Amino acid sequence: MTTPADLAPVEPELSEAEKQFNDLIAADSRIEPRDWMPESYRKSLIRQISQHAHSEIIGMQPEANWITRAPSLKRKAILMAKVQDEAGHGLYLYSAAQTLGISREEMTDQLIAGKAKYSSIFNYPTPTWADMGAIGWLVDGAAICNQVPLCRASYGPYGRAMVRICKEESFHQRQGFEILLELMQGTPAQREMAQDAVNRWYWPSLMMFGPPDDESPNSAQSMAWKIKRFSNDELRQRFIGMLIPQAEVLGVTLPDPKLRWNEEKGAYDMSDIDWDEFHEVLAGRGPTNSQRLQRRREAHEEGAWVREAAAEYARKQAAARAEVA
Ligand code: FAQ
């Protein structure tokens, strides 16, 4: 006779390694490179961490454009330090991805071949000095909101890299805020320039959090694995909540007439985000996509001699050590 138990779907036996992985995730512990992990977890981490690394590296371009034109020596020094920090973030993240078994060369090749994604935000131009303020305030602000929870990501090397990155990003955000504050306390033309930059960067900065939750194919699994801790929409809402009081202090207007707190929903009402624009940028058709990639390719080619020299130096050092040994 067939019993209900016979009809129940047979759960596949979990291996010891899988059980251990699931237990570590459930206990909020860290997965380290030496630990067994499901192939899909490894692939998803490589996907997210490499995209994040590429974003930091491409993200140097919009601001580097202003290093020689910053309005004072002090501003030049600060901006140069910030752009260098972004390079450092890219390097920590490439290193974290390498612990998952992908090489730096492979990731770089994917980027310069135009096959890899990087954040949509870096495909917008920076025509005025106020853009440096808006990038610091809005782009680094969004980055902090999104990345502080990543300090608790279940994969050890990623979470640890994020701790240092977030400390530096909060300095970046404050320097952007301070640029805007100074402009807003300046002449009418300076105030207009600051407001114009905020108008142009506000919506793209909201897109940094990714598609809406019901169109985010990776979120559910990523949250179950405790890589992501909050959904795209939750973080977007948190970011808006952070901006509103800061915009008041600055005296700038956020360019959304529908923006207001909805007590009943426990969330901000807002205008619709232009997701067509987001998809266009992701498809490589944003305002500066081709320019950003072209510049990255040139920098890679121009840097070939540095890589060769470093490899030769490392080879000589290793040979000298081997001789002594
Ligand atoms: N741009 O299913 P989801 C910075 C892609 S660093 C481009 O929701 P997920 C510092 C997504 O990859 C900024 N692509 O994906 C700085 C996926 O494609 P795939 C970068 C995007 O991973 C400041 C597809 O859409 N930050 O700013 C974007 O669960 C100033 C479906 O999306 C990080 O990378 C986008 N905005 O969530 C530097 C943080 N959004 O792979 C210089 C770490 C989504 O399936 C100057 N990453 N996509 O082909 C994350 O938190 C997540 O990966 C999200 C996306 C939230 C970006």
Residues whose N, C-alpha, C, O or C-beta is under 5 A from the ligand:
A	BS01	FAQ	R47 Q48 Q51 H52 S55 E56 G59 M60 E86 K117 Y118 S119 S120 V139 D140 A143 M207 M208 F209 G210 P211 S216 P217 N218 S219 S222
